[in-house]
Amino acid sequence: MLGVIHHQLWREEEALVYINRALQINPQMAAAYSNKGLVLHRLMRLNEAIASYSQAITLAPGFVDALYNRANAYKDKQSFALACADYEQILKLDPGSSYCLGTLLYTRASMCDWRSQHLLPQLAQQVAASTRASLPFTLLTLLDDPYLQLACARIYIADRYPPRPALWRGEIYRHQRIRIAYLSADFHDHATAYLMAELFELHDHASFEIHVFSFGVDKSGAMRQRLSNAVTRFYDVNAASDAQIATMLRQQEIDIAIDLKGFTQHSRSAIFSYRAAPVQVNYLGYPGTMGAPYIDYIIADRHIIPAEDDCYYQEKVVRLPDSYQVNDS
């Protein structure tokens, strides 16, 4: 459990120390192998993660969590057929396994295998019945019903990232400059950085302080240096827990916190669940609804979100005049 707690705090190397110690004491502990796989998976050591999950399954053949974790690792490795085999096995063992049906359909679609398309009405019925049938990002590719997309996002947020006790409790900040924080895992040689680099440079620095919180792996290079040079302060918080990052936002008295990840890979929605800033915004990375009561606005345009679709967004919609997607000239 010490290893699990370190993993929850994003201290992966420490987590490995404790989990390996547990396995030395009891080499037959299937749960420890599964938890070790989760740590290795987060470190993107996918082959090692798969081997660890497989050991857990060997020790406990009906271990649904380990099967699901291994399937996700196979999917991230783009070994889609192997992932689907695990998802199918899970649904045989536990037909109501959380998020499994949607992930199976998404993974089949990823390799242009349409044999499971007859299950889409079943998926829609399960989401409408408020069951954990699909991840929100996955559902976007499977069903085009905006009501179901909102319902799915709300189900996921309530399950995984419910509101925590608020860190900001209505205090009024009186800064000379408004403090904006951008949060992402992609402040390096990544598409998000290529789109946004000039935005940071062209911000009105006389009116705004620009704070960047990077919770991705530190990938040094020209792009990361460019971003760091363009902002008021750059924080590398990859090793910090969600609660610690939220506390930093509150301590820095951030006025507006902007999530650039949404429900995409390496997102950390839990940071925003602590309501660390008076205004919290969904922008760029995920132009779907977060379904979260603590995300106040989504920045979009009339193409991404037509006016008649506002009712399907938990957030208030703020539209830029032409395109929501900033680009570097």
C-alpha positions in Angstrom: 0.0 0.0 0.0 2.9 2.4 0.5 3.8 1.7 -3.1 0.2 2.4 -4.2 0.2 5.7 -2.2 3.4 6.8 -3.9 1.9 6.0 -7.3 -1.1 8.1 -6.4 1.2 10.9 -5.5 3.0 10.6 -8.9 6.2 9.4 -7.2 6.8 6.4 -9.5 10.4 5.5 -8.6 9.5 5.4 -4.9 6.5 3.4 -5.7 8.6 0.8 -7.5 10.9 0.5 -4.5 8.1 -0.5 -2.1 6.2 -2.7 -4.6 9.4 -4.6 -5.4 10.1 -5.0 -1.7 6.6 -6.5 -1.3 7.2 -8.9 -4.1 10.5 -10.0 -2.5 8.5 -10.8 0.7 5.7 -12.5 -1.2 6.4 -13.4 -4.9 2.9 -14.9 -5.3 1.2 -11.5 -4.7 -0.9 -10.9 -7.9 -2.1 -7.5 -6.8 1.5 -6.2 -6.4 2.4 -7.3 -9.9 -0.7 -5.5 -11.2 0.2 -2.3 -9.3 3.8 -2.5 -10.5 2.4 -2.7 -14.0 0.5 0.6 -13.4 3.6 2.3 -12.3 5.6 1.1 -15.3 2.8 2.0 -17.6 2.7 5.6 -16.3 6.5 5.7 -17.0 5.6 4.4 -20.5 7.8 1.3 -20.0 5.1 -0.6 -21.8 6.8 -3.9 -22.4 7.8 -4.2 -18.7 4.2 -3.1 -17.7 2.7 -5.8 -19.9 5.1 -8.5 -18.4 4.1 -7.4 -14.9 0.3 -7.5 -15.7 0.8 -10.9 -17.3 2.5 -12.2 -14.2 -0.5 -11.0 -12.1 -2.9 -12.8 -14.5 -0.8 -16.0 -14.3 -1.1 -16.0 -10.6 -4.8 -15.0 -10.6 -6.4 -16.0 -14.0 -9.7 -14.2 -13.3 -8.0 -10.9 -12.2 -10.2 -8.5 -14.2 -8.3 -5.3 -13.2 -5.0 -6.8 -14.3 -6.6 -7.9 -17.6 -8.0 -4.4 -18.2 -4.7 -2.8 -17.3 -2.8 -5.1 -19.7 -5.3 -4.4 -22.4 -4.8 -0.7 -22.0 -1.0 -1.2 -22.2 -1.4 -3.2 -25.4 -3.6 -0.5 -26.8 -1.1 2.2 -26.0 1.5 0.1 -27.7 -0.8 -0.2 -30.7 -1.1 -3.9 -30.3 -4.8 -3.6 -31.0 -5.6 -7.3 -31.6 -4.0 -8.3 -28.3 -5.8 -5.5 -26.5 -9.2 -6.6 -27.9 -8.6 -10.2 -26.8 -8.2 -9.0 -23.3 -11.2 -6.6 -23.4 -13.4 -9.5 -24.7 -12.2 -11.8 -21.9 -13.0 -9.1 -19.4 -16.6 -8.8 -20.7 -17.0 -12.6 -20.5 -15.9 -12.5 -16.9 -17.7 -9.3 -15.9 -20.2 -8.0 -18.5 -20.6 -4.7 -16.5 -16.9 -4.0 -16.2 -16.4 -0.2 -16.0 -15.6 1.5 -19.4 -14.7 -1.8 -21.0 -17.4 -2.0 -23.7 -16.6 1.5 -25.1 -12.9 0.8 -25.0 -13.3 -2.5 -26.9 -15.3 -0.8 -29.7 -12.8 2.1 -29.9 -9.9 -0.3 -30.1 -11.6 -2.4 -32.8 -12.2 0.8 -34.8 -8.6 1.7 -34.4 -7.7 -1.2 -36.6 -10.6 -0.8 -38.9 -12.4 -3.9 -37.5 -16.1 -3.1 -37.7 -17.4 -6.4 -36.5 -18.6 -5.0 -33.2 -20.6 -2.1 -34.6 -23.9 -3.9 -33.8 -23.0 -3.2 -30.1 -23.3 0.6 -30.5 -27.0 0.7 -29.6 -26.2 -1.3 -26.5 -23.4 1.2 -25.6 -25.8 4.1 -26.1 -28.4 2.5 -23.9 -25.8 1.9 -21.1 -24.6 5.5 -21.2 -28.2 6.8 -21.1 -28.8 4.6 -18.1 -25.9 6.3 -16.3 -23.6 3.3 -16.3 -19.8 3.5 -16.7 -19.8 2.0 -20.2 -17.3 4.3 -22.0 -14.6 6.9 -21.4 -15.7 10.3 -22.7 -12.9 10.6 -25.3 -13.7 7.1 -26.6 -17.4 7.9 -26.9 -16.7 11.0 -29.2 -15.4 8.6 -31.9 -18.3 6.1 -31.5 -21.6 8.1 -31.0 -22.4 11.5 -32.3 -25.3 12.2 -29.9 -24.3 15.3 -27.9 -26.7 14.4 -25.1 -24.9 11.1 -24.6 -21.5 12.8 -24.8 -22.5 15.1 -21.9 -24.0 12.3 -19.9 -20.8 10.2 -20.4 -18.5 13.0 -19.3 -20.7 13.6 -16.2 -20.6 9.9 -15.3 -16.8 9.8 -15.6 -16.2 13.0 -13.6 -18.5 11.8 -10.8 -16.7 8.4 -10.7 -13.1 9.5 -11.1 -12.7 13.2 -10.4 -15.6 14.4 -8.2 -15.3 17.9 -6.6 -12.9 18.0 -3.7 -13.1 20.6 -0.8 -12.4 23.9 -2.6 -9.1 25.6 -2.0 -10.4 28.9 -3.3 -13.3 30.1 -1.2 -14.3 33.3 -2.7 -11.3 35.5 -1.8 -10.9 38.5 -4.1 -7.4 39.0 -5.4 -6.2 42.5 -6.2 -3.2 41.9 -8.4 -1.9 44.6 -10.7 -1.8 42.0 -13.4 -4.3 39.2 -13.9 -2.6 35.8 -13.3 -3.3 33.2 -15.8 -2.0 29.6 -15.5 -1.9 27.1 -18.4 -1.6 23.5 -17.4 -0.5 20.6 -19.7 1.8 17.7 -20.2 2.7 18.9 -23.6 5.1 21.9 -23.1 7.8 20.4 -25.3 8.2 19.2 -28.9 4.5 18.5 -29.2 1.5 19.7 -31.3 0.0 21.8 -28.5 3.3 23.6 -28.0 3.7 24.3 -31.7 0.2 25.8 -31.8 0.6 27.9 -28.7 4.2 29.1 -28.6 3.5 32.5 -30.2 0.4 33.0 -28.0 2.6 33.1 -25.0 4.9 35.5 -26.7 2.1 37.8 -27.8 0.2 37.9 -24.5 -0.2 41.4 -23.1 2.4 41.0 -20.4 1.7 44.5 -19.1 -1.8 43.3 -18.1 -1.2 39.6 -17.5 1.2 37.3 -15.6 1.5 34.1 -17.6 2.3 31.0 -15.5 2.9 27.6 -17.1 2.5 24.4 -15.1 4.1 21.4 -16.9 3.2 18.0 -15.5 4.7 16.1 -18.5 8.1 14.4 -18.7 10.9 17.0 -18.9 11.9 16.9 -22.6 14.4 19.6 -22.9 14.9 21.2 -26.3 14.4 24.3 -28.3 10.6 24.4 -28.0 10.6 24.0 -24.2 13.2 26.7 -23.9 11.1 29.0 -26.2 8.1 28.4 -24.0 10.0 29.0 -20.8 11.4 32.3 -22.2 8.0 33.6 -23.2 6.2 33.3 -19.8 6.4 34.9 -16.4 7.1 31.7 -14.7 7.5 28.1 -15.8 6.9 25.3 -13.2 8.0 21.7 -13.8 5.5 19.8 -11.6 5.7 16.4 -13.1 6.7 14.8 -9.8 4.0 16.7 -7.8 0.7 15.2 -6.8 -2.6 16.6 -8.1 -3.3 18.1 -4.6 0.2 19.7 -4.5 -0.2 21.3 -7.9 -3.7 22.6 -6.9 -2.2 24.0 -3.7 0.5 25.8 -5.8 -2.1 27.4 -7.9 -3.9 28.7 -4.8 -0.7 29.9 -3.2 0.3 31.8 -6.3 -3.2 33.3 -6.3 -3.9 32.3 -9.9 -7.0 34.1 -11.2 -7.7 31.9 -14.3 -6.5 28.3 -14.6 -6.7 26.8 -18.1 -6.7 23.1 -18.7 -5.1 22.3 -22.1 -5.6 18.5 -21.9 -9.2 17.8 -21.1 -9.7 14.0 -21.4 -6.7 13.4 -23.7 -3.6 11.3 -22.9 -1.7 12.2 -19.8 -4.5 14.5 -18.6 -4.8 15.3 -14.9 -8.3 16.5 -14.3 -8.1 15.9 -10.6 -6.0 19.1 -10.3 -9.1 21.2 -11.2 -11.4 19.2 -8.9 -9.8 21.2 -6.0 -11.2 24.5 -7.3 -7.8 26.2 -6.8 -8.7 29.2 -9.0 -11.8 31.5 -9.2 -12.1 30.8 -12.9 -11.3 27.4 -14.5 -11.3 26.9 -18.3 -11.2 24.0 -20.8 -9.3 25.0 -23.9 -7.7 23.6 -27.1 -6.8 20.0 -26.3 -10.3 18.7 -25.9 -13.1 20.7 -27.5 -15.7 18.4 -25.9 -17.5 19.0 -22.6 -15.7 18.0 -19.4 -19.0 17.5 -17.6 -17.4 18.9 -14.5 -19.1 21.5 -12.2 -15.7 23.0 -11.5 -14.9 23.9 -15.1 -16.6 27.2 -15.8 -15.9 27.9 -19.4 -14.9 26.3 -22.7 -13.2 28.4 -25.4 -14.6 27.4 -28.8 -16.0 29.0 -32.0 -19.2 28.7 -34.0 -18.0 25.7 -35.9 -16.8 23.6 -33.0 -19.9 24.4 -30.9 -22.9 25.8 -32.9 -25.1 28.0 -30.7 -27.9 25.4 -30.6 -25.5 22.9 -28.9 -24.7 25.1 -25.9 -27.2 23.0 -23.8 -25.0 19.9 -24.2 -22.0 21.6 -22.5 -21.5 21.7 -18.7 -19.3 24.8 -19.3 -20.4 28.2 -20.4 -19.3 28.6 -24.1 -17.0 31.5 -25.0 -16.6 31.8 -28.7 -13.6 33.3 -30.5 -14.7 35.2 -33.7 -13.2 32.9 -36.3 -11.4 29.8 -35.1 -10.8 28.6 -31.5 -7.5 27.0 -32.5 -4.5 29.4 -32.1 -1.6 28.9 -34.5 2.0 30.0 -34.6 2.5 32.4 -37.6 
